Amino acid sequence: MSTGQTHILNNSSILITGGTGSFGTAFIHKLIKNYSPKRIVVFSRDELKQYEMAEKISHPNLRYFIGDVRDEDRLRRALNGIDIVIHAAALKQVPAAEYNPIECIKTNVIGAENIINAAIDTGVKRVIALSTDKAVNPMNLYGATKLCSDKLFVAGNNLSPIGGPIFSVVRYGNVVGSRGSVIPFFKERRSTGKLPITDPRMTRFWLTLAEGAAFVEKCVDLMRGGEVFIPKIPSMKITDLASAVAPECEQEIIGIRPGEKLHEIMIPSDEARNTREYKDFYVIQPAHHNWVDQVANKYENELGVPVAEDFAYSSDNNGEWYSAEQLKAVID
Ligand SMILES: NC(=O)c1ccc[n+]([C@@H]2O[C@H](COP(=O)([O-])OP(=O)(O)OC[C@H]3O[C@@H](n4cnc5c(N)ncnc54)[C@H](OP(=O)(O)O)[C@@H]3O)[C@@H](O)[C@H]2O)c1
C-alpha cells in the first residue's frame, strides 16, 4: 500500500465523524504516524470523549469539533475546507437500536443523508462511509439502518455534480475488542466461572482495529465512487473465542438473542453478479453505473475477476479461519 507523498491522505484536510470512537481513534493514530495531513478534524457529540482524546493525542493539525450528524447546518460548517470525510459515527448497539429504533434511524440514516448533502454543498472531494456485515440481509434495526446508509452513499454519486465528491463504502465484520464488543464482555464475566454463549454453532468475521483502519486507509486512496469495498478477513467460532479468553470457564448456552444471526454475510449471493474479486478484497460495484470498462475495474494495476454466479461470502463458508492460538494472540 502506498503511504508515500502520492497517497490521497497526504496534504489533505480530513474530517472523521465519530473520531473519538474505537475506529476513529485507531485511524487518527495511523494518519498522524503515516501521513502529513493539512488538518484532521474530529466530529462527535460528547465533549468528555473529545477532552480525553485530546489528553492522549496531541498534534498541531488536530482539531476537535462538537457536532451531531443529525444536524446538517453544523455539518456544513464543519466540512468547510475539508477534502476527505471518513464517516464512522453511528449508533451500533443492536439491543439499543431495537428498543429505540427511531434514534438509530436519525443517526445512521438521516445522518448519512446529511453528510452527503453537506459534502456536496461544501466541495468535499471524497467520502468513505463505514458499514458492517449486519447490513447484509438485515435481521435487526441496526443492520437495516446501515443498509439504508450504504444505499444512500452509493446513490450519493448520482447527486454529485461533475467534479463534486465521490462516495464509497467500506464494509467489514466484528472488530476485536472495540467498545461494547464480546471480548470485553467475556473478560468481565471471567470471574464468575461461566461464559454465556448464545449458540455454539455461531461464527463471525473478525478483524483487528489496526486492520480495519488500514483497509479504510487503502480504500480512500483507491475509490472511484460507488464501490462497496469488502476485505478478505478470517472467521472465528464464538466457542473458540470463549475458550481463548477464558479456557477455565464453563460455556453456558443461553439461546440466540432477538435480532442475532447464526452467521454473518458480507456479500449475499444476489450481489455476486456485481462483485469482483481482488487479491485482498472484494468490490461490489454499483449496478447502475457504467463500470464495464477495464480502467474502472483496475485497482493498483490489478484487474480483478468476476466472482462465480452462486458466490456468497459468509462467516461460515469462509476459507480462512482463526485458530485458537491466533485468537489468543489477538485478544491479549
Ligand atoms: N465495532 C465494530 O465491531 C464494527 C464492525 C463493523 C462496522 N463498524 C462500523 O464502524 C463505525 C465505527 O464504529 P466504532 O466501533 O468506532 O464505534 P464507537 O466506538 O461506538 O464510536 C462511535 C463514534 O460515533 C460518535 N457518534 C455517535 N453518534 C453520533 C452522532 N449522532 N453525531 C456525531 N457523532 C456521533 C461517538 O461519539 P459521541 O457519542 O461523542 O457522539 C463515537 O465517536 C460505525 O459506523 C460502525 O457501524 C463497527
The ligand as an SDF file (V2000), in Angstrom:
LIG
                    3D

 48 52  0  0  0  0  0  0  0  0999 V2000
  -17.0420   -2.0650   16.1170 N   0  0  0  0  0  0  0  0  0  0  0  0
  -17.3560   -2.9810   15.2280 C   0  0  0  0  0  0  0  0  0  0  0  0
  -17.2820   -4.1990   15.5140 O   0  0  0  0  0  0  0  0  0  0  0  0
  -17.7760   -2.5800   13.8380 C   0  0  0  0  0  0  0  0  0  0  0  0
  -17.8810   -3.5580   12.8450 C   0  0  0  0  0  0  0  0  0  0  0  0
  -18.2610   -3.1790   11.5590 C   0  0  0  0  0  0  0  0  0  0  0  0
  -18.5430   -1.8600   11.2910 C   0  0  0  0  0  0  0  0  0  0  0  0
  -18.4720   -0.9250   12.2850 N   0  0  0  0  0  0  0  0  0  0  0  0
  -18.8150    0.4620   11.9420 C   0  0  0  0  0  0  0  0  0  0  0  0
  -17.6710    1.2530   12.1730 O   0  0  0  0  0  0  0  0  0  0  0  0
  -18.0530    2.5570   12.5860 C   0  0  0  0  0  0  0  0  0  0  0  0
  -17.2840    2.9590   13.8280 C   0  0  0  0  0  0  0  0  0  0  0  0
  -17.5370    2.0380   14.8580 O   0  0  0  0  0  0  0  0  0  0  0  0
  -16.8080    2.1380   16.2560 P   0  0  0  0  0  0  0  0  0  0  0  0
  -16.6350    0.7370   16.7450 O   0  0  0  0  0  0  0  0  0  0  0  0
  -15.6350    3.0340   16.1770 O   0  0  0  0  0  0  0  0  0  0  0  0
  -17.9750    2.8160   17.1260 O   0  0  0  0  0  0  0  0  0  0  0  0
  -17.8550    3.5460   18.5450 P   0  0  0  0  0  0  0  0  0  0  0  0
  -16.5750    3.1810   19.2170 O   0  0  0  0  0  0  0  0  0  0  0  0
  -19.1380    3.3010   19.2530 O   0  0  0  0  0  0  0  0  0  0  0  0
  -17.7790    5.0800   18.1440 O   0  0  0  0  0  0  0  0  0  0  0  0
  -18.8660    5.7630   17.6160 C   0  0  0  0  0  0  0  0  0  0  0  0
  -18.4790    7.2060   17.4380 C   0  0  0  0  0  0  0  0  0  0  0  0
  -19.5690    7.9080   16.8410 O   0  0  0  0  0  0  0  0  0  0  0  0
  -19.8500    9.0990   17.5880 C   0  0  0  0  0  0  0  0  0  0  0  0
  -21.2670    9.3880   17.4200 N   0  0  0  0  0  0  0  0  0  0  0  0
  -22.3240    8.6380   17.7700 C   0  0  0  0  0  0  0  0  0  0  0  0
  -23.4600    9.2520   17.4290 N   0  0  0  0  0  0  0  0  0  0  0  0
  -23.1040   10.4180   16.8270 C   0  0  0  0  0  0  0  0  0  0  0  0
  -23.8320   11.4900   16.2400 C   0  0  0  0  0  0  0  0  0  0  0  0
  -25.1650   11.4860   16.2160 N   0  0  0  0  0  0  0  0  0  0  0  0
  -23.1500   12.5220   15.7080 N   0  0  0  0  0  0  0  0  0  0  0  0
  -21.7890   12.5440   15.7440 C   0  0  0  0  0  0  0  0  0  0  0  0
  -21.0530   11.5590   16.2840 N   0  0  0  0  0  0  0  0  0  0  0  0
  -21.7020   10.5150   16.8130 C   0  0  0  0  0  0  0  0  0  0  0  0
  -19.4350    8.7350   19.0260 C   0  0  0  0  0  0  0  0  0  0  0  0
  -19.1000    9.8780   19.7910 O   0  0  0  0  0  0  0  0  0  0  0  0
  -20.2040   10.7080   20.6360 P   0  0  0  0  0  0  0  0  0  0  0  0
  -21.0010    9.6810   21.3720 O   0  0  0  0  0  0  0  0  0  0  0  0
  -19.4040   11.6010   21.4690 O   0  0  0  0  0  0  0  0  0  0  0  0
  -21.0020   11.4550   19.6190 O   0  0  0  0  0  0  0  0  0  0  0  0
  -18.1630    7.9290   18.7360 C   0  0  0  0  0  0  0  0  0  0  0  0
  -17.0850    8.8180   18.4900 O   0  0  0  0  0  0  0  0  0  0  0  0
  -19.5650    2.5310   12.7370 C   0  0  0  0  0  0  0  0  0  0  0  0
  -20.1290    3.0800   11.5780 O   0  0  0  0  0  0  0  0  0  0  0  0
  -19.8990    1.0550   12.8240 C   0  0  0  0  0  0  0  0  0  0  0  0
  -21.1930    0.8000   12.2930 O   0  0  0  0  0  0  0  0  0  0  0  0
  -18.0730   -1.2530   13.5440 C   0  0  0  0  0  0  0  0  0  0  0  0
  1  2  1  0
  2  3  2  0
  2  4  1  0
  4  5  1  0
  4 48  2  0
  5  6  2  0
  6  7  1  0
  7  8  2  0
  8  9  1  0
  8 48  1  0
  9 10  1  0
  9 46  1  0
 10 11  1  0
 11 12  1  0
 11 44  1  0
 12 13  1  0
 13 14  1  0
 14 15  2  0
 14 16  1  0
 14 17  1  0
 17 18  1  0
 18 19  2  0
 18 20  1  0
 18 21  1  0
 21 22  1  0
 22 23  1  0
 23 24  1  0
 23 42  1  0
 24 25  1  0
 25 26  1  0
 25 36  1  0
 26 27  1  0
 26 35  1  0
 27 28  2  0
 28 29  1  0
 29 30  1  0
 29 35  2  0
 30 31  1  0
 30 32  2  0
 32 33  1  0
 33 34  2  0
 34 35  1  0
 36 37  1  0
 36 42  1  0
 37 38  1  0
 38 39  2  0
 38 40  1  0
 38 41  1  0
 42 43  1  0
 44 45  1  0
 44 46  1  0
 46 47  1  0
M  CHG  2   8   1  16  -1
M  END
$$$$
